[in-house]
Structure formats: C-alpha cells, structure tokens
Amino acid sequence: MNRLRLRGLRAGNLQGADLDLDHGRWTALHGPSGAGKSAILFGVLEPVARRRFRVLRDPAALPGDDERWLAGLADEVSGLQPVVAWAGEVPRSRRRARVGDALGLWRPLARVFADHGERRCPACDHRWRPATAAELAAAAARFPDGVAVLVLAEAGGRDRDELLAGGWTRARIGPDLVRLEEAPARLPAGAWLLLDRFRWSPERAGRFRESLAAARRRGGAVRWEAGEEAAEQPSPGICPACGATAPGGEAEDLPDRPEAEDRVLAGRTWKAWRRLPFSAWGATGAPLPAALRRRLAFLERTGLGHLDGERTLGSLSLGEARRLELAALARLLRRDQLLLFDEPGMGLHGRERLLLAELLREVAAGGNTVLTADPAREFLEAADAWVRLGPGGGPEGGRVVGRGSRAELPPWEEELPPPSPLRLGPPLRFRDLRARHLEIPELALPTGCLVAICGVSGSGKSTLLEEELVPRLRRGEGFAGEPPVGGVAVLLERALGSAAVSTVATLSGAWAEIRRSFAEGEEGRIRGLSPSDLVARPDRGACPACRGHGVDADHLPCPDCDGLGLRPDLLELRLRGRSLRSWLEAPLARLARRLPSGSRLRRLLALLDRLGLGGRRLGERGRHLSLGERSRIALARELAGARRDRPKLFLLDEPCLGLPAGEARRVVEVLRSLAAEGHGFWVVEHHEILLRSADHVVELGPGAGPEGGRLIHAGTVTELLAADTPTGRWLAGRRPEPPPAPPPAAAPEDPVGPLPEDLDRGGRRRLENDLRRELATRSPLLADAVELGEDPAGELPPTAWPVEPPARTPLWAVLGLAGPLAEALRRHG
C-alpha cells in the first residue's frame, strides 16, 4: 500500500473524518486552533503506531495483536509506517540540561580525542600522543600462524585478592607465569597481569585489538609477546618529558570530566571544545567523523551554529529550543517512516520557517512521509499537499473541510485590522541594556499603544524582557519616565500546562470565583459548603468513580459525572436558578450574558469569547485544548484585570503563538481596544499579523547569539518594510498569492511489463534487490540475513519483529498471526 488510509477518526473532537495521505510526501494540516489537527497526529497516529510497533522497544512483545482497542480511535488505520513524533509543547522540563548532552555530541567527540588527540602534561605543558590499540596491533601483520600471543597489563603494586575478585587468574612475575593464588599479597614491581593468550591466526586480529584496548583502559603500561618477539608501551598517563603523572583516565571518560584540560585536539583542550561554537568545529581541522559532521551541518542550516555545547536548554529562546529538538530528532531519521510535527514553526522568525520548510521537503524527498500541524504560510506553501480541518475549533471542528495539492492552495486572506488612530504615549527610556549578548546603549519604548519587539530567534528579545525590562520596572528604577498608574503585568510563559484534572475553568482562573459564589449561595450555605469542598480531589469534591479525572479506565467520559470530574450531588447545586452542571456545560458566550455586568468573571468570559473561545465550556478538559487555545486562555486571564480608570503596561511573549491569521486578528483587536482605554502592550512576537498591526516596532539583531543583541530598527511598520533588516526583508517579500505550481510530476511507470534490460542486466538486479528488501522487511527469520545489492533508495526500512519472544511462544504468534486468526474466528467461526 502506497498511502496512509484513515477512516472514521473520532479521537478528541474529530467527527468521523476520513483521509488518504500519500507515502513519501509532505502533507500540511491547517485550520482554526482546536480544529483537530493535533488530535489526528497525537490522538490517532502516534498511539496506534506505539501499539502496533511496540516490538521496536519491547524485545518480548509479539506482533499481530488483536485490535479491538482501535474502535475508540478510528474505524480503520492502514498503511501506517513506524512513527517519529515531535509534539508541539514548550520545552520547559529540562532547563538545566546542556545542549551538548541533548544532542549526544560528547561521546563521538571523545572517540575523536581517543583516536587523534594528544595528552597534555599539567606540570611542564608537554604534549604527546600515545599509541592507540590499533597502532599497537599493527605489528600482528608479521606474526606467523600458530605462534602463542600474550597480552599483559602493568600490575606492580596491585592487590592480589582484588585481582582475583575481578576474575583474573595469572600474572607474570619475572620470567614466569604464575597463578595469582600463589603470588604475593601485593604484586612486586615489574609484575604483569595476563589479560589474554591464544594461538595466532588472521581471524583473531580483532581479538588482539580488543585485548590491547582493554590493557590500555587499565591505565598502566601495556605489553604483548608473540613467540620470541615482544613490545611494550609505557603508561599513556606518564609524561615522557618530565615523568609526571597526568590526571584522568582514558579519553572515552572525557564526557564525565567537563573541565578536563589534560586532553588536546587540534590545539584546543576538552574544556575549550565544550565552549566552542558549533560553527567553529569544522574550521579546527579536526578529523571529525561523517555522522558528527552531518549533525553540525544540520545545526548550521537551522541557524544554531552560534550555540555551544555548554549552553543550558533553559537559556535558549523558544525558537532555538524548537530547532534544537529537531536537530536531536534528526539522529533517529531513516527512511520509510512517518514523521509527525506539531507546531514545527513555534517561536521561529519567518526567515527561519522558510529554512525549516526546505529541510522538511528534503526529509520527505528522502523517502519519508511528513505530516505537520501548523498554520504558518511558509509550511503550507512548501508542502506537497494540504488538508484543512474545521470549520471552527473545539466542538465546531473535527471535520475535513478542504484538501488539495500545493497548486490548489486557495488565496491568502490577510486582511489586517483597520489602522490604529492611537497616538504614541510618553516613552519609558532605558540605558545600558547589556544582559547576555545585548548591546543596546539606549532604548525608548512608548506606552499606551501596541509595541512589537521582533527579530530572529536568539537575537535577545526574551532576554531583553526577562533580564532587563521586567526587573527594572518591578524595582521602579533603571529607567526614565512615568510608568502607568495601574502598574506592570507580565505574561512571559507562552502556554499553560494542563494537569489531568485541569479544565477551562481552572486554567482561566474562573473556577476560584465560581466555587466561592456557589459555596456562599443559598443552597451552599444550607449544606454548609466551603469553596474547598468543590475542588476535584478525592478527599474533597471529586467524583468517586473517576477521582476527578473525568474519564473511566478506557479514557472515555465518566458516566457518573459526564466527564465533569465532580460528585453528582455537587453538580446539582444551584446558583441564580441554574445548576453547577449547567454552568460547566454552557458555552462561554452564553454564560457570560447571564453574569452581572461589571463583574470580573463576566469580563473574563467576554474576553474569551472575543478571542474566539466562545464555543468552549468551563467544564472541558485542558488536555483537549490546543496550544493556541491554551495561550489565549492565559492571555484572557491576564487581561481580565485591566481597568479603564487604572491603565496598565502589559509585557507579553508571543500571544499569537500557533494561531492562524483569523485568530491572530482577534488578538490584535482585543489588544487595540484595551490600548484605546489607555493600556500599553510591549509584545515579543513573530506573527506577521501582529507585526503589521503594531503602532511601533523594535527589531533586535541582525543575527542570533553573539551576532545579535543590537537595536537595528525602531519606528513604524511602514519604515520597517523599507528597512534592510531580516524582518523588514521578510515582510516586504511576502506575497498574497501562493507560489507558482510546480511542474506536473511524471506519470508513474506501468508496474506490469517487460523489465528494462541492458548488457549489465540492471533491470533484473533491481527486481531481485526489491524482492530481497520486501523479504527482509516481512520475514522475522531473514530480516538480518538478507544481503542487499546496490540500493538507490537507501537503507532497509524499519522492521518490527520480536527479538526476544517469551519462552514457549508458538511460531504462529511470533509471525504475528495471533490477532488476525482471532479476528477471523470471531467474524466467521
């Protein structure tokens, strides 16, 4: 089967959607936030692949499982390939991890140090290169067949009992080999431990090298004997110039010694290499292996060459962290895989999204199937095909409302909000902004309007807010000018996390006020309830059947509480003539009209409605919300505290993250309406709609890391479009129509017909090779035995067969026939 066939999808808010997706192509899913894009990727495809291909991670698992569990997700999922998934979540869980560790760079670099590096004496600074095990083993080329070979390691002064406990049996003391039991309790100087002995034959060259490598790892001198011939290498840790002992062990142990300076490669110590920008690794002239060079080239292409291995993940910008995740994921990619990318452009500048789109096209061209869920224009214009879900979000989504090829992409609707009539408010002036890579002598930011701060990811935008502007504003010093009387509000977390019991009510902050109102209402006072009695915890008000999670053991809505997570008696509690159940199940837009005008809860729900969430309900689970919906809930929660008589200054980080153009316009309209009341907004943003709608734009750059951190533009959007800056060039180059259609693909060859033949019998060899590939993929007995000839398609596709099936497993179960046979018996037996 050459396509992925999906029928009757119903995970999350999907409503029986049907899809056919071609293998080896990139399909871009788009639509309103919450329309069901992530539900297809991570509600259907990822869990089904995890179940079907579990033999890839569980050696004891068996293929061909009974698939009755699929009924809860879909009617049919066929043509599924092994999945590599990249979830669209903000990477916050590994803030202290190092970039080099996340990319797995230190082990391969340590092997280069071992093969080509030098030792450095801390006493006299002399450098030398000990012979490697392979170089020591080169003498074996002149060994006669059948000669006795001994490999020994220096053991003078070692404890006999300790060696015996390690499994060693003999040592050379003087000219004789003796049993360790008969040796002195502490071996005398000049004693050698016997590591291996055998009769030489060319087939044992690998064993000889391994024995020498084991002797070197012991840290002392190494000796081999072959008949009358012998050779000895001094301890690699002894300086040949002054006799001092160098610290540390083998080069392979360097990843555990980040501060090591006794090892040198291409003139730099191990410590210096860990702090060297990745873009400079190739220029050192070090003989880096091909796999490591490919990884460095990928980092360069994704704009991460300015990073070094010692940077922590928590110090990276969102865009840098996302691209770093992709670089780490690239190590897992082969061919004939299904790649799921949720929000791949999250936190990326438009120019960087173009680079990432080019890489995704290459991944698909390499024989993989790519699915992305991202509304960015750059991805939709670059993908081979597109699918639109909708027509709305949440309950109004989950259906396929459009699909087609790149040439059939409809015109873009980029209607901007009307021009703002606002005049810029009095500015706040900041001097000497120098945190991390910032080099800004002076910065003036107006208040009472919408200010956008832009630039490539890693240019210093978040650093400017988090490490300079926010601390100064909170201290009330370090700037000139009068801040708004309402103070400063900060929302720098780009999305809300969601626990198992989180709902729209808890995430928005509305639940605390609702619990208090119900507890203080007439029925609540009669029953003696407190607000804490309405918390969905097992010891409080949680439903006893689902313990507050809202789902049963099969992850279906709990029948006792209808998925609301509270005890049924609490759900019937009434306030203002309506039960708590009706409050939690009513759409937010309708519920807002029932509340007293002027209340904070009504302002909050009205904001959620204006931001496009009016169809959502307070009782809906947070795990069913998309990234864009959670971001807008966080924004509404913060903006609900804005009062007309006390203007505030809001500092926001990417409020339009993950939003299509229509929903980004809603965010801009809300911010502008509040700005008309005197509130000000300083917003870090990459979204084209907000940048084009801002009253004042500040750009940092021109590059990332040390190449960024400078103020390269400050002015209006019109001035930015004429500026020679990364953002100015990107915005000026945007087109309202999609790119021209690619030339039509060549018609596929007729699979039936005579083989193309030549004197080299190339057609026959290609057919035989294809048959071998198919056999190796499908047969658990031949997957590792079949030898392939020249294969223009690359490596074998991943196979999914048990490598350690449980004892007494019948062959029909190992072959994956258990599930199909059971299904056949159930249907036809």
N, C-alpha and C positions, 0 to 999 in steps of 0.2 A: 504494500500500500504506500503511495507516494504523497499522502496527505493525512493530516490530523482531522478525524471526524468526531464532532461533538454534537450530541443530540439531547434535548430536554434538560439543559443545565438549570439547576434550581438552588445552588448554594448561595448563601447570603440573600440578596434581593433579586437574584436572577429569576426570570419568569418564563422558564421553558425555552431558553434561547437555543438556536441551532447554528452551528458554524462548521465550515470546511476550510481548513488552513493548509496551504501547500507546504510540504517539507522543503528545506533549503532556501527559504525566502524569509524576509523580514516583514512582519505584519504589525502595524501600529494601531493599538486600541485607543480611542479617544471618546470624549463625550463629557457631559457635566460631571462635576465632582459628586461621587457617590452613585454613579450610574451603574456600577457593577464591573468595572474594569479589573480591579484587584480581586474581586470575587472569582472571576474566571481564572486568573493566574494562581491565586493562593487559596481559593476556596474549592477549586476543582482540580486543576492540573498538577499542582505541587503535591497535595495529599494523595492523589491517585498514583502518581509516579513513585512517591515514597513507599506506598504499599506494594505496588507491582514490582518495583526494582529493589526491594529490601534485601535481596540476596547480595547486592553490591556492598552492603555494610554489615550484614549479619551472616557469618560463614555457615551457620546452622540452618538458615532459612531455606525453604523449598519454594520453587516456582509453581505457577498454576493454581493459585488459591481460589477458593470459592468466592465469587464477587457479589454476594448478596448485599454487602455493605455499600456498593456503588449506588444503590437505589436512593439513598439520601442525598446524593450529589447530582446525579445525572442518569439519563436512560442509557446512554452509550458514550464511551470514550475509547476510540480505536485509533490505531496508528500512532500511539504515544511512544516517544523516544525518551531515553534517560534525561532527567531534568537537572539543570543547574539554575538555581533561583537566586535572585537579588531583590530583597524586599525593600520597599520604599519607606524606610524608617530613619529617623535622625540617629546617627551612630553616637550614642552617649554612654554606652555601657563599658567602654574600655578607654577611658580618658587618660589613664596613666601608662598604657601600653606604648611601646616605642614603634616608630614607623618601620625600622629595620626588622623588628620581630614580626610585625603584622605581615610584611612581605616575604618573610622567610629568607632574608638575604645573608644572614651571618654564617650559616653552615656552609653554603657553597663558597663564600669568600674565605672562610677558614681553610677549606681544602686548597684554594689557590695559594694561601700563605704556606701551607704544608708542602706544596709541590714546588713553589718558585720563590718563597720568601727567604729572608735571612734572619739569623739571630743577632741580637744587639747586646753587648756586654754593658751592664749598668756601671761597672767600675771604670773601664777605660774607653768606652764607646766604640770598641772594635766590633766590626760586623763580619760575620762568616756564614756560610751556607753548608750545613751538614748534609751528607749524602742521604738521599731518600732510600726507602726499602727497594724500590725498583732499580735504582742505580747499583745498590749492593748486589742485587740478584742478577745483574748483567753478566757477572763472572760465570754464571751457570752455563753459558753457551759453550764453554770449553770443558765441562765435566764429562768424563767417559761414562757410558751406560754401566749401571750396576755398582758404581762407587758409593761407599757409605757417606752420607751427608749428615752433619750435626749442626744445629743452630743453638747458640748459647747466649745467655744474657748475664751481665756482671752481677755477682751476688755477694761479694765480700762484705762482711759485717751484718748480713741478714740473719734473722732469727729462724732457726731450723724448723721449729714447731709451726711457725706462721706459714712457711713454705709448704709444709706437709698439709696443713689445713686448706691451702689453696689447690691441692690436688697434684703437686709436683712430686716426683719420685727420685730423681737422680741429679747429682752435681759433679762437676769436675773440680777436684782438689789436687793441685799439682798435675802430674801426667795421667792420673787415674780417674775413671768414672766410678763413683761410689753411691750406694743407696743413701738417701737422706736420713733414714733411721740410724745409720751408722756414722753420720757426720757429727762434728762438734755442735753443741747447742747454739753457738754463734759461729757462722762460717768464717774462716780466716780470710785475710786479704788475698786477692788473687783467685778466689773461688768463682766458678761459673755455674749458673743454673742451666740444666739441659731442658730446652723447650721443645725440641723436635729432633727426630732422627729417622732416616728412611734410605732406601736404595734409590739412586738417581735414575730417572728416565725423563725424557722431554715432557711427558704428560704431567709430571709433578712440578713443573715450573711455577704454577700458581700456588701450590702448597708452600714452595720455598719462599716466595714473596710474602705470603701471609705470615709465615713464621718469623721472617725478618722484621715485618711491620710490628708483630706482637713483641719482639725483643726490643724494638725502638721505643714502644709505648711504655716500657718499664723504666725508661729514663736514664739508664746507665749505658756502659759500653756494650757493643754487640760484636759477636764473633761467630764465624762459620768455618767449618772444616769439611773438606771433601778429599778423603784419602790422605795424601801427603801434603796437599795444598791447604792453606788456611789464610784468612784475612780477618782483620779486627778494626773496628771503628770506635774511636773514643766517644765518650758520652757527649751527646749533642748539646748538653747544657753546660759544658765546661769551656770557657773562653780559651782558644788556642794561643792568645797573645799574653794574657796575664794569669791564667789559671783560675780566675774567679768563677763562681757558680752562678749561672743565670737563673732568675726566678721562673716559676711557672713550669708547666708540663709540656705536652705536645701541642702543636698548632691547632689540632682538632678541638682542643679545650678552650680556644680563644673566645667563643661566644659566651662562656661563663666568666670571662675576665674582661669586662668592657674597658677598663682603664689600662690594659696591658701596653707597655712601651718597649718590651724586650723582643718584639717581633716586628720586622720591617718588610714592606713590599713596595717596590717602585719608589723608594726613598721616603715612604711615609709609614709611621708606626700604626699598629692596630687601632689605638685610640684615635689617631688622626683620621684614619679611614672612616671610622664611625661618625665623624663630624664633617665629612667631606660631602658637598652637594652631589647628588646623583649625576648631574650634568657633567661633573668633572671626573667621574670614574673612568670613562673611556679615554680621556686625554692623558691619563697617567702612564699609558703604555704597558700596563699590567696585562698579563695573558689571561684575561677573564674568559671563562667557558662560554660556549654559544648560548646556552639557556639563560645564563645571567645577563649576557649582552642583550638578548631579546627582551628580557624583563626591563632593563634600563632604557632600551629604545621605546618600549611602551610607556614608561613614565615620562620620557621626553615628549612623546607625541601627545600625551594627555595634559601637558603643561605642568608636570610635577618635578621637573628636573632641578628646581631650586631647593627642594626639600633635602634633608639629610636624615640618616638613619636614627639619630638620637632625638629627633622631634617626637613629642608625645602626641597621641591622637587627639587629646583634649585641647591642644594648642592650634589645631588645624581649623581652617574655615569649613563651613558646611560643604562648599563645592570641592575643596581639597579632599575632605574625608570621603566624599562620594566617589571621586575618581580614584582614590587610593583603594577603596573597596573593589572597584572594577579591576585595578591592576592586580590585586591579590586573587581575584576570581579568575583572571586570565590564565593562571597556572593550572586550573582544572579543565580548561577547554581542550577538547579533542575534535572530533567530527561526528556527524550524525547524532547530535544532541539537541535538546530543546532548551533554549535559554529564555528565562522569564525575567524581565527587567521592569520593576515597578518604580516609576518616577526616576528614570535614569538622569534626567536633567535637573534634579533638585539641587538648588544652590549654585547652578552654573550660569556664568555670563553667556550671552547669546553667541559670542565668538567661540566659546568652549563647547557649547552644544553642537555647533557645526563640526568641530573636530571629533566629538564623540559620535555623531551620526556617521561620519566617514568610517570610524572604527567598527561600528555595528554593521555597516554594509560589508566590510571585509570579513567579519565573523560569519555572516550569512553566506557570503560567496565561498567560504571555506568548507561548506557542506553542512552547516548547522541551521536549525530553524530558530528564528528570533521573534519573540513577542514582547512588545513594550507597551506600557500603560502610562502615557504622558501626553498632556495637551499641547506641548510646545510645537510651534510651526516647523522648527528645524527637523524634528523627527518625522512628522507627517509628510513633509516634502521629500525626505530622503528614503522612506520605506518603500518596499516593493508594492505593498497593498495596505489598505486601511479598513478598519471596522469602527463604526460609530454606535455607541450604546446610549440609551436614553429612554424616552425623550427628556426626562428630568433626572433628579437624584433621589436616592432613598426609595420609598415605595413607588415613586413615579418613574423609576428607571428599571434596569434589568432586562431590557429588550433590545434586539438588534434593529436599529432604525436606518442604517445605511452601511454600505460596503462598496469597495471597488479597488481598482488599481491606482497607481500614482497618477496616471494620466486622467483619471476620473475624479480627482480630488476637487470638491466644489470651491468656488471663490471664497476668499477670506472675508469675514465680516469683522472689521476692525474699527467700528465706529467709536470714536472717543467721546467721553463726557464733554459737554459744552465748555468753552473756555471759562476759566475762573475769573469772576470780577474782583477778586480779593486783591488788596494791596499788601505788599510785604510788611509785616510788623517789625518793630525795632529789633535789631540783631543782638545776639549774645556773641562776644568776641573772646576767643581762646588763643593763648600764645604758647609756643614751645611744646607742641604735641610730639613727643619722642618715644612713646611706648613701642617696644619691639622694633619693627622696621619703619615706624612712622618718622617722617622728616618734614613736619609742617610748622613753619615759623609762626604763622597766624592764620586763623580760620574764623570767619564771621558767618553765623547761621541765623536767618531771620526767624521770628516767632509769628504765631497767628496765621500760619499758612502751611501748605504741604511741601516739605523739602525732601527730595530724594537724594540718597547717597549711593553712588554706583561705582562700578569698576570691576575688573576681572576678579575671580575668586582668589583669595590670598593676598589681595592688594592692600589690606589693612582696614577694611570697612568695619568689621565687627570689633577689631582691636580699638579702633577709634571710639566706638560707643562704649564698649565694656571696660576698657582700661584707661580711658581719658575723660570722655564727656560725662558718663554716669557718675564716677567717683567725684569729679569736681562739682557737678550740680548737687549731689547729695550733701557734700560738705558745705556748699554755699560759698565757695571760694575758688580762685583759679580762673576766673573769667570776669569780663566787664559787661555791664548791662543789668537790667532788672528782669529776673525770671517771672513767669506768670504767677499771679496770686494763688492759683489753685495748686501750685507745686508741680512736681515732675512724676510721671508714671512711666514705668519701664516694662516692656514685654520683649525679652530677648530670647526666650525659649520658642523655637519655631513651631512646635506642635505639642499637643498634650499626649502623654502616655495614657493608657487605659488599662486599669486592673480588671480582674474577672468580674467584679461586681459594679464597675463603673457604668453610669448611664448618662444620657444627655443632661439630666437634672443635676447630677453630681459634678460633671465636668464643667458645666456652665456656672456653677455656684448658686443655682436657683434652689437646690434641694434644702439647704440650711434654712432659708426663709420659709419654704413650703412646710417643712417639718414643724417649725415653730408656730406657724399660723394654724395648722391642724391641731397641734397639742394645746394651743391656747383657745381654740374654738369651743363652742358649747359642748359638743359631743366629747371632745378631747378632755375637757375639764371634768365632765361627769365620770369618765372612765379613769381619771387620774393619770393621764399620759403625760410624759415629758418628751421633748424633741428627740432625746436619745433612744426612746422606745421605737422610733420609726427608722432607725438605722438598720440596713440589711446585713446584720451579723447574726450568727447562730445563737448567741446569747441575748440578742435583742429582738428585732422585728423581722428577722429573715424567715422566709418560707421554710418549714421543716423538711419539705421534700427535696428542694434543690439547694438549701443552705445559702440562699441569697444570690446564686449564680444565674438563675433564670432559665436553666436548661437541665434536661434529665441526663441519664447516663449515655444516651445516644446523641447528645448535643442537639436535641430537638426542644422546642419551647416547653417548659414545665407545665403539665396540665393542671396542677393545683393552683398556681398563681398566674397562669397565662404568660409566663416569661417575665413578670414584673419583679420577682425576687422577694416580695413581702408576704407576710401571713395573710390569708384570705380575710380574716376579721378586720385587719387594719385597712385593707383595700376598700372596705365598705364604709369606713369612717367618712363623715360628710362635713363639708365647709361651704358656706354660701350656696347651699342647696344642691351641691354636687359631690359625688363620692370621690375619694382619693384615686380610685381606679380611673374614673372619667378624666381627672386632671392629668394622669400619666399617659392616657391613651389619646387625648385630644391633640390635633395638630397645633403647633405653636402659634400659628397665625390666628386661629380661632380662640385659643386660650388667652392670648394677650388682650382680646377685646372684652373678656369677662372681668378683667382685673381693674381696680381703681386707677383712674388717671393720675399721673404724677408719682406712682409708686416705683421703687427701683426695679421690682420684679417685672412690671409692665414695660419699663424702658428696656430691660434686658431682652425680654421676649420679642419686643418690637424690633430691636437691633438684629436679633437672629433672623427675623422674618425679612428685614431689608437686605440682609446678607445672603438671602437665598435659601434659608433653612426653615422656612415657614411650614413646610410639609412634614418636618420631623416631629417626633413626640418625645416628651420628657422621659418616658419610660424605656426608650430604645437603648440598647446596649452599646457601650463605647466601642466594643470590638467590631461592630458592624459599620462604623463610620470610616470614611476615607480620610486620608491625610489632609486634604483640603478642607473637609468639614470640621475636623478637629482644630485646625488652625483658625478657622473663622469663629468657632465657639470660644477659643482662647481670646481672640480679638474682641468679641462682643462682651465677654466677661470683664475685660479691662475698660472698654469704652463706656460700659453702663454706669460707671462712677462719674462721668463728665456732667458738670452742672453749668448752665448758661451764665450764672452770676459769678462763677469762680473758674475762669479759663485755666486750662492745664497745658502742660507741654508733654506730649507722648513720644517716647523713643521706642520704635518698633523695628523688629528684624524680620524682613520678608513676609509681610502679611498676605501677599498674593502667591505664596509658595504653593505649587501644584494646582493652580486654578486656570481653567480655560478663560478666553478673553471675556465672555459674557459675565462670568462671576467676578473677574478682576474689576470690571467696570462697576459692579455693585459695591465692591470695597472702596473704590475711588470716590463714588458718590457719597457713601457714608462719611468718609474722612472729610470730604469737602463741605458737607452740611455741618459737621461739627466745627470745621475751621471757620465757617461763617458765623458761628457763635463765639468766636474768639480763641478757640483751642488751636494749638500748634502741633505739627507732626514732623519729626525727623525720622525718616524711614530708610533703612538699608534695603535695597530692592534690585532684582534683576529683571522683573517682569516688564515687558515692553509697554503695556497699557498704562501702568502707573508712572513709568519714566516719562512717557509722552504727555501725561496729565499733570505733572508736578508744576508748582509755581516757581520753584528754584531747584537747580540740580547741581550737586557737587560730585565730581569724579576723582577717585584716587587711582594711582597707577604709576607708570604705564604698565608695569608687569606685576608679578607676584613675588612675595618674599622680599629679598634684598633689592629686587628690581622694582618694587612698588613702594607704597607708603608716602608718596608725594602728591600734593594737590595739583592736578593737571587741568582742572576746569571748575569754574564756579560762575553760574549765570543761568539764563533762561534755557528752555528746551530748544528754542529756535537757534540760539547761539551754540548749543551743544551739537546740533545737526550739522553745523558748518565747521565744527572743530575737528582737528586731526588727532583724535583720541580713539582708543579701542571702542568705547561705547558710541561715540559720535559716528565713526565709520560704520559700525554695525547697524545702528538705527537708520542712517542715511541709505544704506544698501538694502533695507527691507523692501519687498515688493508685495503689492496686494494680491497678485495672482501667483499660482503655483508655477514652478519651473516647467520648461517645455517637456513634453512627454518624451521618454527615452525611445530609441528606435525599436520597432517591434522585434520581439525575440524570434529567433529562427524556429521553424516548426520542428517539433521533436521527430527524431528518426523513427521510422516504422520498426517496431520491435520484431516483426516477422519478416524474414527474407534471408537471402544468402549472406554469409559473413564476408566483409571486405577482406580480400586476401592479397598477399604480396609474397615476394621471394622469402621474406623472413617469417612468414606465417603469423603475422601480427594479429590478425583477426582471431585466429584460433587461440593464440596465447592469451588475448584479452578475455575471451569467453571462458577459458579454463580458470583464469585468475578470478573472474567474477563468481564462478561456481565455487571455488575454494573459499572465497570470502563469505558467501552465503552459508556454506557448510560450517565454517569456523564460527560464524555468528550463532547458528541454530543448534549445533551439536555440543553437549557438555563433554563428550569424550574427545572431540577433536579441536576444541577451541584453542588449545595451547600447542597442538601437534602439527597443524597445517602450516606449511611454509608458503608464503606468498611470493609471487614473482614481482615484476615491475608493476607498481600500482599507482597510476596517476592520481587517484583520489586520496591518497594518504594512508594513515594508519587504519587498523581494524576498528570498526565501530565498537562501542562498549558492549560487552556481553553480560548476561545476567543469569549465571548458573551457580548452584551451590558448590562451594569448595570443601566444606566440612559438614556434610549432611549427618544428622544423628544416626547412631548405630541402628542396625536392623531396618533402615528405611528401604522400602521396596523400590525397584527400579522405576516403576511407573510413576511414583511420587517424585523421584529425582528428576525425571524427564518433564515434570510439570503437568502430568495428565490427571492428577487427583481432582482438581477443580472442574475441568471440562467433563470428566466422567460422571462426577456427582451431579452436575447440571443436566447432563443428558439423561441420567436415570430419573431425576426429579421431573423432567418435562415429558419423557417418552417411556419410562419404565413402567 
